[in-house]
């Protein structure tokens, strides 16, 4: 349309929520094409005339959709595509002046480096995200970034920093306003806190001291018990890490 209003932007936001739910449940390969198609349609709205308030909300909506396109691309191994979408997402989130979303995008960009075993690069992005999260006043966003910084330190074998940041993750999460959290950070529930504690100790069991399995196993077990079908992908990753810990402990049958 030549002119758009808030209803048009709400359609983009609703589509993003629906597609994100599919991503959590079935993985990026299930919905990436639909996300990219939705993005192509949504970007055409940038050419339409509208009020400043609606345009700012459109920037944020499209930033979030680009972020989802980046995440689903990353999940299917399309790393260059993922980085391109995240760069666009970051630019639009800044134009929309949305600090929590900037923090979330930097967290996701950091995860790409983390899974490519480049913890130093990941840590720099998480630390930038931490600044944006603090500026946003969202304790939940701060908790997400702290947990992932802990993971990066664990990959580098730095158990002191990793454990300290896990403690801060718990503190920030305890103070967070979960009810009014933004949609893109709502995924980080108490179950995810247990999962991240388990993840960090799994990493430390491999990089620093095998004794960390005694912290990893109960935390991952709690996360797995609480994971429902809506978060199937998370449950798969947690099961893989739990198996790793049992193997490290020499409990091969259980592993």
C-alpha positions in Angstrom: 0.0 0.0 0.0 1.0 3.6 -0.6 0.3 4.5 3.0 0.5 2.2 6.1 -0.8 2.4 9.7 -0.2 0.7 13.0 -2.4 -2.3 11.9 0.0 -3.1 9.0 2.9 -3.2 11.5 1.0 -5.3 13.9 0.6 -7.9 11.1 4.4 -8.1 10.8 4.8 -8.5 14.5 2.2 -11.2 14.7 3.8 -13.1 11.8 7.2 -12.9 13.5 5.7 -14.3 16.8 4.1 -17.2 14.9 7.2 -18.0 12.9 9.4 -17.8 16.0 7.2 -20.4 17.8 7.7 -22.7 14.8 11.5 -22.2 15.0 11.6 -23.1 18.7 9.5 -26.2 18.1 10.8 -27.6 14.8 14.1 -25.8 14.1 15.1 -23.2 11.5 14.9 -25.5 8.5 11.2 -25.8 9.0 10.4 -22.1 8.7 13.3 -20.2 7.2 11.8 -19.9 3.7 8.6 -18.5 5.2 10.6 -16.0 7.4 12.5 -14.7 4.3 9.3 -14.4 2.3 7.6 -12.5 5.1 10.7 -10.2 5.3 10.6 -9.5 1.5 6.9 -8.5 1.9 7.6 -6.4 5.1 10.5 -4.5 3.6 8.3 -3.2 0.8 6.4 -1.3 3.6 9.5 0.8 4.1 8.6 2.7 0.8 5.1 3.6 2.1 4.2 6.9 3.7 3.3 6.9 7.4 3.6 8.8 10.7 7.0 9.0 12.5 5.6 6.8 15.3 4.5 4.1 13.0 7.8 4.2 11.0 9.8 3.8 14.2 7.6 0.8 15.2 8.1 -0.6 11.7 11.9 -0.3 12.0 11.7 -2.4 15.2 9.3 -5.0 13.7 11.5 -5.5 10.7 14.7 -5.6 12.9 13.1 -8.4 14.9 12.1 -10.3 11.7 15.6 -9.9 10.3 16.9 -11.2 13.6 14.7 -14.3 13.2 15.9 -14.7 9.6 19.5 -14.6 10.9 18.7 -17.2 13.6 16.9 -19.6 11.3 19.8 -19.2 8.7 22.3 -19.9 11.4 20.3 -23.0 12.5 20.5 -24.4 9.0 24.2 -23.7 8.6 23.9 -20.6 6.3 26.4 -18.6 8.3 27.0 -15.8 5.7 23.3 -15.3 5.3 22.9 -15.2 9.1 25.5 -12.5 9.5 23.9 -10.4 6.7 20.5 -10.6 8.4 21.9 -9.8 11.8 23.7 -6.7 10.4 20.5 -5.5 8.9 18.6 -6.2 12.1 21.2 -4.2 14.2 20.9 -1.2 11.9 17.1 -1.2 12.0 17.0 -1.7 15.8 19.3 1.3 16.2 17.1 3.4 13.9 14.1 2.3 16.0 16.1 3.3 19.1 15.3 0.0 20.8 18.1 -1.0 23.3 16.6 -4.3 24.4 16.4 -5.5 20.8 20.0 -4.3 20.1 21.1 -6.4 23.1 19.2 -9.4 21.8 20.7 -9.1 18.3 24.2 -8.8 19.6 23.6 -11.9 21.8 22.5 -13.9 18.7 25.5 -12.6 16.7 27.8 -13.7 19.5 26.2 -17.2 19.5 27.2 -17.7 15.9 30.9 -17.2 16.9 30.4 -19.3 20.0 29.2 -22.3 18.0 32.1 -21.7 15.5 34.4 -22.1 18.5 35.6 -18.5 18.5 34.9 -17.6 22.1 37.0 -14.4 22.1 34.9 -12.9 19.2 31.7 -14.1 20.9 32.7 -12.5 24.2 33.2 -9.1 22.6 29.7 -9.1 21.0 28.2 -10.3 24.3 29.9 -7.5 26.2 28.6 -4.9 23.7 25.1 -6.5 24.1 25.5 -6.2 27.9 25.9 -2.4 27.6 22.8 -2.2 25.5 20.9 -4.4 27.9 21.9 -2.3 30.9 20.8 0.9 29.0 17.5 -0.7 28.3 16.8 -1.4 32.0 15.8 -5.0 31.2 17.2 -7.3 33.9 16.1 -10.3 31.8 18.2 -9.1 28.8 21.1 -8.6 31.2 20.7 -12.1 32.5 20.8 -13.6 28.9 24.0 -11.7 28.2 25.6 -12.7 31.5 24.8 -16.4 30.9 26.3 -16.3 27.4 29.4 -14.4 28.6 29.8 -17.2 31.2 29.7 -19.8 28.3 32.4 -17.9 26.4 34.7 -17.8 29.4 34.0 -21.5 30.0 35.1 -22.3 26.5 38.3 -20.5 27.3 38.8 -22.6 30.4 38.3 -19.5 32.7 36.2 -21.2 35.5 36.4 -18.2 38.0 34.9 -15.7 35.5 32.4 -18.3 34.2 31.0 -19.2 37.7 30.9 -15.5 38.7 28.8 -14.6 35.7 26.5 -17.5 36.4 25.9 -16.0 39.8 25.1 -12.7 38.3 22.7 -14.4 35.8 20.7 -15.9 38.7 20.6 -12.5 40.5 19.4 -10.6 37.4 16.9 -13.2 36.6 15.5 -13.1 40.1 14.8 -9.4 39.7 13.5 -9.5 36.2 9.9 -8.5 35.2 9.0 -11.8 33.3 5.4 -10.8 32.7 6.2 -7.6 30.8 9.3 -8.9 29.0 9.7 -8.2 25.3 8.7 -11.1 23.0 12.3 -11.7 21.8 13.6 -12.3 25.3 10.6 -14.2 26.8 12.3 -17.5 25.8 14.6 -17.0 28.8 12.7 -18.7 31.6 13.8 -20.5 34.8 14.2 -23.6 32.6 16.7 -21.7 30.4 18.6 -20.6 33.5 19.1 -24.3 34.5 20.0 -25.1 30.9 22.7 -22.4 30.8 24.1 -23.4 34.2 24.3 -27.0 32.9 25.9 -25.8 29.6 28.6 -23.7 31.3 29.5 -26.5 33.6 29.5 -29.0 30.7 32.0 -26.7 28.9 34.1 -26.4 32.1 34.1 -30.2 32.6 35.8 -30.4 29.2 38.1 -27.3 29.3 39.0 -27.0 33.0 38.1 -29.8 35.4 35.9 -33.0 34.9 34.5 -32.4 38.5 32.1 -29.8 36.9 29.9 -32.7 35.8 28.5 -32.8 39.3 27.0 -29.3 38.8 26.1 -29.9 35.1 24.1 -33.1 35.4 21.5 -31.9 37.9 21.0 -28.6 36.2 20.6 -30.2 32.7 18.3 -32.9 34.2 16.0 -30.1 35.6 15.9 -28.3 32.3 15.1 -31.5 30.3 12.3 -32.4 32.8 10.8 -28.9 32.3 11.2 -28.7 28.5 7.9 -29.1 26.7 7.2 -29.9 23.1 7.2 -26.2 22.2 10.9 -26.1 23.0 11.9 -29.4 21.3 15.2 -28.0 19.8 16.4 -26.8 23.2 15.6 -30.2 24.8 17.7 -32.0 22.0 20.7 -29.8 22.8 20.3 -30.4 26.6 20.1 -34.1 26.1 23.3 -34.0 24.0 25.1 -32.2 26.8 23.7 -34.5 29.5 25.1 -37.5 27.5 28.5 -35.8 27.3 28.6 -35.4 31.1 27.8 -39.0 31.7 30.5 -40.0 29.2 33.0 -37.8 31.0 32.0 -39.5 34.3 32.6 -42.9 32.7 28.9 -43.8 33.0 28.8 -45.1 29.4 25.4 -46.9 29.5 23.6 -43.9 30.9 25.4 -41.6 28.4 
